Amino acid sequence: MDPVAFESLPLTASVRPALSRIDYAADDPVSLRDRLLERLPASLPGWNATLAFEGSDHARLLAELFAHLGATLCAYADQRANESYLRTAQLPRSLIDLCELIDVRLGAGASATALQAFFAKPGTSGTLPRAFRLQAPPPPGTVPASDLLFETLAALDVHASRNAMRLVGHDRSGRKLRLRHLSASDQDLGATMDAAYAGLKAGAPLVFDDGAALAAVPLSAASEVDDATVLRWAPGAVVEDAEFLIADTRVLGRAKQVMKMAAAERADEVTLGQNRLPVANAAMFTVGAAALVESGGLLMPVLVIAKDVAAKTITLNRGVVSSLRRSATRVLEGTACGAITTTIRAGSTQLWREPLGKKKDFPHTPQPGDLLLVADASGVELATVASAGGLLITLTQPLLRAMRPTVAPFENVARVRYYSIAPDDPATHQTWLRPLRLDEVPGAFPGGERTRLTLDKSYDGLAPGTVVALSDGQATQAFRVLQADSVDGKTVLTLPDEALPSLRVATLAIHGPFEHTMHVAGHDRSEQTLAAGASQLDLAGSPAGLSAGMDLVIADGAQAEGARIAQVQAIAGGARVSLARPLEHAYAIGDAVIHGNVAAIGHGAGGPDEVLGSGDTAAAPQRFMLRRTRLAFVPDPAASRGVAPAVEVFVGSTRWTLVETLAFSGPLDTHCVIEIDDRERATVVFGDGVHGATPASGRNNITARYRAGHGAVANLAAGAIVRMPQPAQFIARSLNPMAASGGADPETPEVARQRAAHRVRTLDRAVALSDHADLALTYAGIAKARADVELEGRGAGARRVVVVTCAATGGAALSTPQKDGLLAFLSARSADPVRLRVRDHRRWPIHLALRVHVLPDVLQAAVQRALLVAFGPGGFFAFGTRALGTDLALSEVYAAGEAVEGVDHVLATAFHVEGEATRVVDAIAVPADALATGGAATDATVGRFSVQLIGGLT
C-alpha cells in the first residue's frame, strides 16, 4: 500500500464559531471506530468486511482499541491547546505562566484587614508591640481557630483616656420641656423621668429648676413604666407658660416636710358676731335685699345693708350667730317674688302678695320646696314654700313673729317683702366667702419685692438657697429661700420675690426641702447630628497623647468608620481634632463614641524566624521554599495588586528588599522575589549576579520572618475579633468596631482573566474615567468598582472630582486600611491624584412581593422552596449578579419567576424601593454608588421578599 501524504488527508473535524473552548479533535471513540472500520476494506483488499461488522473478527477489537487510544490523544491535544491561551486555560499552573507573559502575577489570595480598638484598664497606659496577636472565635463546625488569627501591623501606644471619647455636647439634650398655663388638649401634660422614684403622690407639687428659673406644678399622677417614672400634671396647673432646657433642669419632688403659716389656723374663720363678710363677688348683691348665709347645717337669713365691690365685702344687718369656716360658707341672694303693705300676724301660714309695677304682675313665683325670706324692719324670717300661685303663697310652717311693713332703701312705700331661694338650682345667685389671701396678712410683703412667711412652728433644713413650693390647692409657686430666721420659736422664711397675693392662707402649704432630685429621661443625650462631610471633631475632656497620624474609629451603634488625625488643638473643655479626610456618614452626637486606641490589624499569624539555608555564590540563582503555605499579605501601593507578601528575608543580619521581578535589578541590588505556585507554596528566589545580587556564602545564614494566613474566611463582622491569646496586663478588652474586609481566596480562572484584561487595558496607569475602575478591580479584595465624575463643594468653590465606588469581596464594606491602601494605590497611578476619592458602595434594598400561579399538578411547597432560592440573597439579588448602579426592570423579575419549574405565571404585587408606599413600578433606578439587594423575609434593611401561591397541589 502506497503511503498517503499528511497534507492530502481529509479534515476530520472543524471548530464552530463562538465556542468557549478549543475543540479541534471532537471525535469520540465510537465515531473513530466507525471511521477506522470504513477505511479497512480499502487499505486491506483481502479483508472480509462482513466479519468486522458482525463482530466476529479480531480486527474489530483492534479497531476499537485504537479508537479509544486516538480519542484519548485527541482530548490531550485539545486540552493542551486550551491551556496555551489565557481565555481558555483552567489549570493554576497554566494561568500563572500565561499571566507572567503579560506582566501579570496571578493573585494568590489576600489577607483581610481591620481597625482594632483597645480598651485600657482605668488609669493605665502602655505600648502594644507590633504583631500583637488577636483571634476571632470561629463559628462551630467551620474553620479551625488558627485560621482566624490576626496581628497588629504596627506598635500602638494605649492610654485609658482614649478608650471611648465623646463629642462635646453629647450629654446635653437640646429638647425643651414646655409647661403650659393653658392647653388646647384636655389630656394631662407630663414627662418621663430618668429612673423610678417612689413616694410621689397626686396633688403634691413638683418643682422644675434649671439653676436660674423655677416653676411648680401640682402632680396629677405618677406611674412606673419600664423602670422609669412617668409624671403628669393637668393643663392650667402652671402659673404661667415656661420653657426649660431639660439638659439643665432638675425636677424636685416628694417634700420631706409640709409646713403651714402661723396665720393658717384662724385664716378660714369668721368669728361670732362678725357682720362684714368677704365674698368672691360683691357686685351681685342688692343693698336692702334679703340673703341667706349657709354654712354646713346653719341657715341664717339676713339683710344686705351695704356692699364694697372693690374690697369684695358685704355688710349684714346682724352678725353671724356662730363661728363659721370661710371655705364652707356661701351666701345666696334671694329673688324678689312679691310684697304686701299690711302687717302679717304671727302664726300665719298663708301670705298674700300685691302685684308690683304698672303691669300689676309678679316678677317671680316660688316653687314648692323653695326657701322664702320674709323681710321687715326688724329683720328676716325664714320659711319653706308649700305652694304658690296668684296672690297666695302657702308656707309649710307658721311664722314665729308678726311682720310689719318697712321702707326699703331707694323705695318710698312701706312693705313686707318676700324673697325666694332655690339652694340647689344653679341659676340661683350665690357666692362663696372669699378666703383670707396672702396680701391680707400683715407683713407678708415688706417693701413689695419680697415675701415673708411666718410659719406655725420651727422647721429644719431651710437654709438659704433651699427650694420650697407654695401651694394652696389652686395655684402653685416655687422659690429659693433667701433667709430663714427663728422668731419666738417659729421659722420666718424670706423669699426673694413676691408670691401670688391671691394665695389662700388657710390652705397654703409650704413644701420643702425635697427628697428626690429627678431628671427628664434623655437629658444627658444630645439629639443633634454630626453631619456627613464633617472634617473636625470636638472631643470632650483632654484625652492624653492625641497626635497627627493616629487612627480613630467613630461609631454610634448604627454605623462606624475610620478616620485619621491631621491636627490637634486645645479648645475650652476639650480638644479639636482635624481629620485627614471628611467623614462619609452622619452620626448621632448623643450616641457617637470615638475610639482612640486604634491599630490596624491584618489576618495571619507569625512565627519564629525560619532558617532557609546557606548562601552559595557558586549556586546562583538560589531558591528556598518556605515551610508554611498560604502567606499573609500586607497593603503595598507599589505592588501590582496593592498588597505584598508579609515576608522579611535576611542574609546574615541584612534585610533584603522584596521586589516583584528581578528584571530591573542590578548586580549589586540586594533584591529577592517571592514566587507562589499552584499549591500556594512560596519560594524565595535570589538574583544570579546580573539581575540581582547573589547572597553571600555562609552556613545557614539565610532566614525568613513571615506571617501565614489569607482568604475570604477572615472577612469578619464588626465585633467578631475579641480574643487575645496572650493578653496584655493593661488591656481590659478589644474589638473591631467595623467589619474586616479585603480577604480573598486565590483567584479563580475567571477572575484571573478579568484582572488580566483590566491590567492590559490600563497599562498600570489611570487617565480615562474607566481606567480608575479597571485599576480598582485589580486591587486585592475588590469585587466591584465603578468611577464617576461628581461635583465636590458648593458655589464658586465647587470642583469636579473622580469618585471610585467599591465593594469588597462578598459585598462587605471596605475596612479603613483597605480603603487607605486602595486610595494610595490609585493615587500612585492616577494622572490627577488630588481629585481622587474612594468611597464604599451602599445597599439599595428592594421590596418585592409576588403572586405566583402554580401549575395544577405541581406541589406548592416545592415551588415555594424554589422561589425562595431563586429570589433569595443568593439568587436574583446575589452580590455577583449585577454591577454597581445597575437599574432593575420588572421584566427581569417576571423572567426569573417564570423560569422556576412548576410556575405557570407570575404577577408582582409590590416592586419598589424600601421605605416607599407599596406599589408596582416598571423599573427601579439604582444610584451609581449603590447595589440592589433583597430576598430577606422581614429585614427591610436588606430588602423584603414574600410570595403568595395560587393553584397547584397543597
Residue pairs with C-beta under 8 A, 6 or more apart in sequence:
1 43
12 25
12 27
12 35
13 23
13 24
13 25
13 26
13 27
14 24
15 22
15 23
15 24
20 88
21 78
21 82
21 88
22 78
22 81
22 82
22 85
22 88
23 78
24 74
24 77
24 78
24 81
25 73
25 74
25 75
25 77
25 78
26 74
27 35
27 70
27 71
27 74
28 71
29 64
29 67
29 68
29 70
29 71
30 67
32 66
32 67
32 70
32 71
33 63
33 64
33 67
36 63
36 66
36 67
37 49
37 52
37 53
37 60
37 63
40 47
40 49
40 52
40 59
40 63
41 47
41 49
47 59
48 57
51 57
51 59
51 60
52 59
52 60
52 63
53 60
82 88
82 89
82 90
83 89
83 90
83 91
83 94
84 94
84 98
85 98
86 95
86 98
86 99
86 102
86 752
86 753
86 756
87 753
89 95
89 98
89 749
90 749
91 678
92 106
92 677
92 678
92 746
93 677
93 678
95 106
95 747
95 749
95 752
96 105
96 106
96 677
96 678
99 105
99 106
99 752
99 756
102 756
102 759
102 760
103 640
103 759
104 640
104 755
104 756
104 759
104 760
105 640
105 641
105 660
106 676
106 746
106 747
106 752
107 641
107 744
107 746
107 747
107 751
107 752
107 755
107 780
108 631
108 676
108 680
108 710
108 746
108 747
109 630
109 633
109 680
109 710
109 711
109 743
109 744
109 745
109 746
109 747
109 780
110 633
110 641
110 643
110 710
110 742
110 743
110 744
110 780
110 781
111 602
111 603
111 604
111 632
111 633
111 634
111 643
111 646
111 709
111 710
111 714
111 742
111 743
112 150
112 602
112 603
112 710
112 712
112 714
112 715
112 716
112 740
112 741
112 742
112 743
112 781
112 815
113 153
113 600
113 601
113 602
113 603
113 635
113 740
113 741
113 742
113 815
113 817
113 818
113 821
114 150
114 600
114 601
114 716
114 721
114 736
114 738
114 739
114 740
114 741
114 815
114 817
115 551
115 553
115 562
115 598
115 599
115 600
115 601
115 736
115 737
115 738
115 815
115 816
115 817
116 134
116 150
116 152
116 598
116 599
116 600
116 601
116 721
116 734
116 735
116 736
117 553
117 595
117 597
117 598
117 734
117 735
117 736
117 737
118 128
118 156
118 158
118 597
118 598
118 599
118 731
118 733
118 734
119 163
119 164
119 597
119 731
119 732
119 733
119 734
120 126
120 158
120 159
120 160
120 162
120 163
120 597
120 730
120 731
120 732
121 160
121 730
121 731
121 732
122 160
123 160
124 160
124 730
125 157
125 158
125 159
125 160
125 544
125 730
126 157
126 158
126 728
126 729
126 730
126 731
127 155
127 156
127 157
127 158
128 152
128 155
128 156
128 158
128 599
128 728
128 731
129 152
129 155
130 151
130 152
130 153
130 154
130 155
131 151
131 152
131 606
131 707
132 151
132 152
132 156
132 599
132 724
132 728
133 149
133 150
133 151
133 605
133 724
133 725
133 726
134 149
134 150
134 151
134 152
134 601
134 721
134 723
134 724
134 725
134 734
135 145
135 148
135 149
135 150
135 721
135 723
135 724
135 725
136 148
136 150
136 714
136 716
136 720
136 721
136 722
136 723
137 145
137 148
137 720
137 722
137 723
138 144
138 145
138 147
138 148
142 713
143 713
146 605
147 709
147 711
147 713
147 714
148 603
148 713
148 714
148 716
149 603
149 604
149 605
149 709
149 725
150 601
150 602
150 603
150 604
150 714
150 721
150 740
151 601
151 602
151 604
151 605
151 606
151 707
152 599
152 600
152 601
153 599
153 600
153 601
153 602
153 634
153 817
154 599
154 600
156 597
156 598
156 599
157 545
158 597
158 730
158 731
159 543
159 544
159 545
159 596
159 597
161 541
161 542
161 543
161 544
161 545
161 596
162 543
162 544
162 545
162 546
162 595
162 596
162 597
163 595
163 596
163 597
164 593
164 594
164 595
165 539
165 540
165 541
165 543
165 593
165 594
165 595
165 596
166 539
166 540
166 541
166 592
166 593
166 594
167 530
167 537
167 538
167 539
167 540
167 589
167 592
167 594
168 538
168 539
168 540
168 573
168 574
169 526
169 528
169 538
169 540
169 589
170 525
170 526
170 540
170 589
170 590
170 592
171 247
171 524
171 525
171 526
171 540
171 590
172 247
172 524
172 526
173 245
173 246
173 247
173 520
173 522
173 523
173 524
173 525
173 526
173 527
173 590
174 245
174 247
174 526
174 527
174 528
175 245
175 246
175 520
175 522
175 527
176 243
176 244
176 245
176 246
177 191
177 208
177 243
177 244
177 245
177 246
177 249
177 520
178 189
178 241
178 242
178 243
179 189
179 208
179 215
179 217
179 238
179 241
179 242
179 243
179 244
180 189
180 235
180 238
180 241
181 236
181 238
181 239
181 240
181 241
182 235
182 236
182 241
183 189
183 235
183 236
185 235
186 235
187 235
188 220
188 221
188 232
188 233
188 234
188 235
189 232
189 233
189 234
189 235
190 221
190 230
190 231
190 232
190 233
191 230
191 231
191 251
191 520
191 521
192 225
192 228
192 229
192 230
192 231
192 520
192 521
193 228
193 229
193 230
193 231
193 251
193 518
193 519
193 520
193 521
194 228
194 518
194 519
194 520
194 521
194 522
194 523
194 524
195 227
195 228
195 229
195 518
196 224
196 227
196 228
196 229
197 222
197 229
197 253
197 254
197 516
197 518
199 254
199 515
199 516
200 219
200 222
200 229
200 231
200 253
200 254
200 516
201 219
201 222
201 254
202 219
202 220
202 221
202 222
203 218
203 219
203 220
204 218
204 219
204 253
204 254
204 255
204 511
205 216
205 217
205 218
205 219
205 255
205 469
205 471
205 476
205 478
205 511
206 216
206 217
206 218
206 219
206 231
206 233
206 251
206 252
206 253
207 214
207 215
207 216
207 251
207 252
207 253
207 467
207 469
207 478
207 514
208 214
208 215
208 216
208 217
208 242
208 244
208 249
208 250
208 251
208 252
208 478
209 249
209 250
209 251
209 252
209 467
209 478
210 244
210 245
210 248
210 249
210 250
211 248
213 242
213 244
214 467
214 478
214 479
214 480
215 238
215 239
215 242
215 244
215 478
216 238
216 239
216 469
216 470
216 471
216 476
216 477
216 478
217 233
217 237
217 238
217 476
218 233
218 234
218 237
218 471
218 476
219 231
219 232
219 233
219 253
220 232
220 233
220 234
220 237
221 231
221 232
222 229
222 230
222 231
222 232
223 229
223 230
224 230
228 521
229 518
231 251
231 253
237 476
238 476
239 475
239 476
239 477
239 500
246 519
246 520
246 522
246 523
247 523
247 524
249 519
249 520
249 523
250 517
250 518
250 519
251 516
251 517
251 518
251 519
251 520
252 467
252 469
252 514
252 516
252 517
252 518
253 514
253 515
253 516
253 518
254 514
254 515
254 516
255 469
255 511
255 512
255 513
255 514
255 515
256 461
256 512
256 513
256 514
256 515
257 459
257 461
257 511
257 512
257 513
258 509
258 510
258 511
259 455
259 456
259 459
259 491
259 509
259 510
259 511
259 512
260 455
260 456
260 508
260 509
260 510
261 267
261 441
261 453
261 454
261 455
261 456
261 505
261 508
261 510
262 454
262 455
262 456
262 490
263 436
263 441
263 454
263 505
264 456
264 505
264 506
264 507
264 508
265 456
267 326
267 435
267 436
267 441
267 504
267 505
267 506
268 325
268 326
268 327
268 435
268 436
268 506
268 507
269 323
269 324
269 325
269 326
270 277
270 320
270 323
270 324
270 325
270 326
270 329
270 433
271 320
271 323
272 319
272 320
272 321
272 322
272 323
273 319
273 320
274 319
274 320
275 315
275 316
275 317
275 318
275 319
275 320
276 313
276 314
276 315
276 316
277 293
277 313
277 314
277 316
277 320
277 329
277 331
277 433
278 311
278 312
278 313
278 326
278 433
278 434
278 435
278 436
279 285
279 312
279 313
279 314
279 331
279 431
279 432
279 433
279 434
280 312
280 431
280 432
280 433
280 434
281 312
281 431
282 307
282 308
282 309
282 311
282 312
282 313
282 314
283 307
283 309
284 333
284 429
284 431
285 291
285 304
285 307
285 314
285 331
285 333
286 304
286 333
287 304
287 305
287 306
287 307
287 409
288 303
288 304
288 305
288 408
288 409
288 410
288 411
289 303
289 304
289 333
289 334
289 336
289 419
290 301
290 302
290 303
290 304
290 334
290 373
290 375
290 380
290 417
290 419
291 301
291 302
291 303
291 304
291 314
291 316
291 331
291 332
291 333
291 334
291 373
292 299
292 300
292 301
292 302
292 331
292 332
292 334
292 371
292 373
292 382
292 421
292 423
293 299
293 300
293 301
293 302
293 316
293 320
293 324
293 329
293 330
293 331
294 300
294 329
294 330
294 331
294 332
294 423
295 324
295 325
295 328
295 329
295 330
296 325
296 328
298 321
298 322
298 324
299 371
299 382
300 320
300 321
301 373
301 379
301 380
301 381
301 382
302 316
302 317
302 318
302 380
303 316
303 317
303 375
303 379
303 380
304 314
304 315
304 316
304 317
304 333
305 315
305 316
305 317
306 314
306 315
307 313
307 314
307 315
308 314
312 434
314 331
317 379
317 380
318 379
324 433
326 432
326 433
326 434
326 435
326 436
326 506
327 432
327 433
327 435
327 506
327 507
329 432
329 433
330 430
330 431
330 432
330 433
331 430
331 431
331 432
331 433
332 421
332 423
332 428
332 429
332 430
333 421
333 428
333 429
333 430
334 373
334 419
334 420
334 421
335 363
335 364
335 419
335 420
335 421
335 428
335 429
336 363
336 364
336 417
336 418
336 419
337 353
337 362
337 363
337 364
337 365
337 366
337 372
337 388
337 393
337 418
337 419
337 420
338 353
338 354
338 356
338 362
338 363
338 393
338 417
338 418
339 353
339 354
339 356
339 415
339 416
339 417
339 418
340 351
340 352
340 353
340 354
340 405
340 415
340 416
340 418
341 354
341 405
341 413
341 414
341 415
341 416
342 405
342 416
343 402
343 403
343 404
343 405
343 416
344 351
344 374
344 399
344 402
344 403
344 416
345 402
346 398
346 399
346 400
346 401
346 402
347 398
347 399
348 395
348 398
348 399
349 386
349 394
349 395
349 396
349 397
349 398
349 399
350 392
350 393
350 394
350 395
351 372
351 374
351 392
351 393
351 394
351 395
351 418
352 391
352 392
352 393
353 362
353 391
353 392
353 393
353 418
354 391
355 361
355 362
355 391
356 362
356 363
357 363
364 420
365 388
365 389
366 372
366 385
366 388
366 393
366 420
366 422
367 385
367 388
367 420
367 422
368 385
368 386
368 387
368 388
369 384
369 385
369 422
370 384
370 385
370 420
370 421
370 422
371 382
371 383
371 384
371 385
371 420
371 421
371 422
371 423
372 382
372 383
372 384
372 385
372 393
372 395
372 418
372 419
372 420
372 421
373 380
373 381
373 382
373 418
373 419
373 420
373 421
374 380
374 381
374 382
374 383
374 399
374 403
374 416
374 417
374 418
375 381
375 416
375 417
375 418
375 419
376 403
376 404
376 405
376 406
376 416
376 417
377 404
377 406
378 401
378 403
378 404
381 399
381 400
381 401
381 403
383 395
383 396
383 397
383 399
384 395
384 396
384 397
385 393
385 394
385 395
385 396
385 420
386 394
386 395
386 396
387 393
387 394
388 394
393 418
403 416
404 416
405 414
405 415
405 416
406 414
406 415
406 416
407 413
407 414
407 415
408 415
408 417
421 428
422 428
423 430
435 504
435 505
435 506
435 507
436 504
436 505
436 506
437 501
437 502
437 503
437 504
437 505
438 444
438 445
438 451
438 499
438 500
438 501
438 502
438 503
438 504
438 505
438 508
439 445
439 501
439 502
440 505
441 505
443 452
443 454
444 451
444 452
444 453
444 499
445 451
445 452
445 498
445 501
446 452
448 498
449 497
449 498
450 482
450 494
450 495
450 496
450 497
450 498
451 479
451 494
451 495
451 497
451 498
451 499
452 492
452 493
452 494
452 495
453 492
453 493
453 495
453 510
454 487
454 490
454 491
454 492
455 490
455 491
455 492
455 493
455 510
456 490
457 489
457 490
457 491
458 486
458 489
458 490
458 491
459 491
461 512
461 513
462 468
462 481
462 484
462 491
462 493
462 512
462 513
463 481
463 484
464 480
464 481
464 482
464 483
464 484
465 480
465 481
466 480
466 481
466 484
466 512
466 513
467 478
467 479
467 480
467 481
467 512
467 513
467 514
468 478
468 479
468 480
468 481
468 493
468 495
468 510
468 511
468 512
468 513
469 476
469 477
469 478
469 479
469 510
469 511
469 512
470 476
470 477
470 478
470 479
470 499
470 500
470 503
470 508
470 509
470 510
470 511
471 477
471 508
471 509
471 511
472 503
472 504
472 505
472 507
472 508
472 509
473 504
473 507
474 504
475 500
475 502
475 503
477 499
477 500
477 503
479 495
479 496
479 497
479 499
480 495
480 496
481 493
481 494
481 495
481 512
482 494
482 495
482 496
483 493
483 494
484 491
484 492
484 493
484 494
485 491
485 492
485 494
486 492
493 510
525 590
525 591
526 588
526 589
526 590
527 588
527 589
527 590
528 588
528 589
528 590
529 586
529 587
529 588
529 589
530 537
530 583
530 586
530 587
530 588
530 589
530 592
531 586
532 582
532 583
532 584
532 585
532 586
533 582
533 583
534 579
534 582
534 583
535 578
535 579
535 581
535 582
535 583
536 576
536 577
536 578
536 579
537 552
537 554
537 563
537 576
537 577
537 579
537 594
538 571
538 574
538 575
538 576
538 577
539 546
539 574
539 575
539 576
539 577
539 594
540 573
540 574
541 573
541 574
541 575
542 570
542 574
542 575
543 575
543 596
546 565
546 568
546 575
546 577
546 596
547 565
547 568
548 565
548 566
548 567
548 568
549 564
549 565
550 564
550 565
550 596
550 598
551 562
551 563
551 564
551 565
551 598
551 599
551 600
551 816
552 562
552 563
552 564
552 565
552 577
552 594
552 595
552 596
552 598
553 560
553 561
553 562
553 563
553 594
553 595
553 598
553 737
553 738
553 816
554 560
554 561
554 563
554 583
554 587
554 592
554 593
554 594
554 595
555 561
555 587
555 592
555 593
555 595
555 737
555 738
556 587
556 588
556 591
556 592
556 593
557 591
558 588
558 591
559 585
559 587
560 718
560 737
560 738
561 583
561 584
561 585
561 738
561 816
562 598
562 738
562 815
562 816
562 817
562 819
563 579
563 580
563 581
563 583
563 816
564 579
564 580
564 581
564 820
565 577
565 578
565 579
565 580
566 578
566 579
566 580
567 577
567 578
568 575
568 576
568 577
568 578
569 575
569 576
569 578
570 576
584 839
584 840
595 737
600 816
600 817
601 721
601 736
601 740
602 632
602 633
602 634
602 646
602 707
602 817
603 632
603 709
603 710
603 711
603 714
603 740
603 743
604 631
604 632
604 633
604 646
604 707
604 708
604 709
604 710
605 632
605 707
605 708
605 709
606 705
606 706
606 707
607 628
607 706
607 707
607 708
609 650
609 703
609 704
609 705
610 626
610 627
610 628
610 703
610 704
610 705
610 706
611 700
611 702
611 703
612 624
612 626
612 649
612 684
612 702
612 703
612 704
613 622
613 624
613 700
613 702
614 697
614 698
614 699
614 700
614 701
614 702
615 622
615 651
615 694
615 695
615 696
615 697
615 698
615 701
615 702
616 622
616 695
616 697
617 689
617 694
617 695
617 696
617 697
618 697
620 686
620 687
620 688
620 689
620 694
621 685
621 686
621 687
621 688
621 692
621 694
622 685
622 686
622 694
622 695
623 683
623 684
623 685
623 686
624 683
624 684
624 702
624 704
625 681
625 682
625 683
625 684
626 647
626 681
626 682
626 683
626 684
626 704
626 706
628 706
628 708
629 679
629 680
629 681
629 682
629 708
630 680
630 708
630 709
630 710
630 711
631 645
631 646
631 647
631 674
631 676
631 680
631 682
631 706
631 707
631 708
631 710
632 645
632 646
632 706
632 707
632 708
632 709
632 710
633 643
633 644
633 645
633 646
633 710
633 780
634 643
634 644
634 645
634 646
635 642
635 643
635 817
635 818
635 820
635 821
635 824
636 642
636 643
636 644
636 821
637 821
637 824
637 825
637 827
637 828
638 644
638 828
639 660
640 660
640 759
640 764
640 778
641 778
641 779
641 780
642 778
642 779
642 780
642 821
642 822
642 825
643 742
643 780
643 781
643 821
644 658
645 658
645 674
645 676
645 682
645 706
646 706
646 707
647 658
647 674
647 682
647 684
647 704
647 705
647 706
648 655
648 704
648 705
648 706
649 655
649 656
649 658
649 672
649 684
649 702
649 703
649 704
650 656
650 702
650 703
650 704
650 705
651 670
651 695
651 696
651 698
651 701
651 702
652 696
652 698
652 701
654 670
656 670
656 671
656 672
656 686
656 695
657 669
657 670
657 671
657 672
658 671
658 672
658 673
658 674
659 665
659 671
659 672
659 673
660 673
661 673
662 671
662 672
662 673
662 685
662 687
662 691
662 692
663 691
664 691
665 671
665 687
665 691
665 692
665 693
666 691
666 692
667 687
667 689
667 690
667 691
667 692
667 693
668 693
669 687
669 692
669 693
670 693
671 687
671 692
671 693
672 684
672 685
672 686
672 687
672 692
673 684
673 685
674 682
674 683
674 684
674 685
675 682
675 683
675 685
676 682
676 683
677 683
680 746
684 702
684 704
686 692
686 693
686 694
686 695
687 693
687 694
688 694
695 701
695 702
710 743
710 744
710 745
711 743
711 744
711 745
712 743
712 744
712 745
712 809
712 810
713 743
714 740
714 743
715 739
715 740
715 741
715 742
715 743
715 808
715 809
715 810
715 812
716 736
716 739
716 740
717 739
718 735
718 736
718 737
718 738
718 739
719 735
719 736
719 737
720 736
720 740
721 734
721 735
721 736
721 740
722 733
722 734
722 735
724 731
724 734
738 813
738 815
738 816
739 812
739 813
739 815
740 815
741 781
741 808
741 809
741 812
741 813
741 814
741 815
741 818
742 780
742 781
742 808
742 809
742 814
742 815
742 817
742 818
742 821
743 781
743 809
744 780
744 781
744 809
747 755
754 777
755 777
755 778
758 774
758 775
758 777
758 778
759 774
759 778
761 770
761 771
761 774
762 771
762 774
762 775
762 778
762 829
764 775
764 829
765 771
765 829
765 830
765 831
766 772
766 774
766 775
766 826
766 829
766 830
766 831
767 831
769 787
769 788
769 789
769 802
770 787
772 787
772 802
772 804
772 826
772 830
772 836
773 785
773 786
773 787
773 804
775 825
775 826
775 829
776 782
776 785
776 787
776 804
776 806
776 822
776 826
776 838
777 784
777 785
779 821
779 822
779 825
781 808
781 809
781 818
782 806
782 807
782 808
782 809
782 822
783 807
783 808
783 809
783 810
783 811
783 879
783 880
784 806
784 807
784 841
784 883
784 884
784 931
785 804
785 805
785 806
785 807
785 884
786 804
786 805
786 883
786 884
786 885
786 928
787 802
787 803
787 804
787 805
788 802
788 803
788 805
788 928
788 929
789 800
789 801
789 802
789 803
790 800
790 801
790 803
791 798
791 799
791 800
791 801
792 798
792 799
792 800
792 801
792 837
793 799
799 835
800 835
801 835
801 836
801 837
802 830
802 832
802 835
802 836
802 837
803 837
803 838
803 839
803 929
804 822
804 826
804 836
804 837
804 838
804 839
805 839
805 840
805 841
805 884
805 885
805 928
805 929
806 814
806 822
806 838
806 839
806 840
806 841
807 813
807 814
807 840
807 841
807 879
807 884
807 931
808 814
808 815
808 818
810 879
811 879
811 931
813 840
813 841
814 822
814 838
814 840
819 838
819 840
822 838
823 836
823 838
826 833
826 836
826 838
827 833
827 836
830 836
839 929
841 884
841 929
841 930
841 931
842 927
842 929
842 930
842 931
843 930
843 931
843 933
843 941
843 942
843 943
844 913
844 926
844 927
844 930
844 931
844 932
844 933
845 913
845 914
845 933
845 934
845 940
845 941
845 942
845 943
845 944
846 877
846 888
846 911
846 912
846 913
846 914
846 924
846 932
846 933
846 934
846 943
847 910
847 911
847 912
847 913
847 914
847 916
847 918
847 934
847 940
847 943
847 944
848 871
848 893
848 908
848 910
848 911
848 934
848 943
848 944
848 945
848 946
849 908
849 909
849 910
849 911
849 944
849 945
849 946
849 947
849 948
850 867
850 871
850 893
850 897
850 906
850 907
850 908
850 909
850 946
850 947
850 948
851 906
851 907
851 908
851 909
851 947
851 948
851 950
852 863
852 867
852 897
852 903
852 906
852 907
852 947
852 948
852 949
852 950
853 903
853 904
853 905
853 906
853 907
853 950
853 951
854 860
854 863
854 902
854 903
854 904
854 949
854 950
854 951
854 952
855 902
855 903
855 904
855 951
855 952
856 951
856 952
856 953
857 952
857 953
858 901
858 902
858 952
858 953
859 902
859 952
859 953
860 949
860 951
860 952
860 953
860 954
862 902
863 900
863 901
863 902
863 903
863 949
863 952
864 947
864 949
866 900
866 901
866 902
867 897
867 900
867 903
867 947
868 945
868 947
869 875
870 876
870 896
870 897
870 899
870 900
871 877
871 896
871 897
871 934
871 935
871 945
871 947
872 935
872 945
873 933
873 934
873 935
873 936
873 942
874 935
875 896
875 935
876 892
876 893
876 896
876 934
876 935
877 932
877 933
877 934
877 935
877 943
879 931
882 931
882 932
884 928
884 929
884 930
884 931
885 926
885 927
885 928
885 929
885 930
885 931
886 926
886 931
886 932
887 923
887 924
887 925
887 926
888 923
888 924
888 926
888 932
889 922
889 923
890 908
890 911
890 920
890 921
890 922
890 923
893 906
893 908
893 911
894 906
894 908
897 903
897 906
898 905
898 906
902 952
904 951
908 920
909 920
909 948
910 918
910 919
910 920
910 946
911 919
911 920
911 921
911 924
912 918
912 919
912 920
912 921
912 924
913 924
914 940
914 941
914 943
914 944
915 940
924 932
926 932
932 943
933 942
933 943
934 942
934 943
934 944
934 945
935 942
935 943
935 945
936 942
936 943
936 944
936 945
937 944
937 945
937 946
938 944
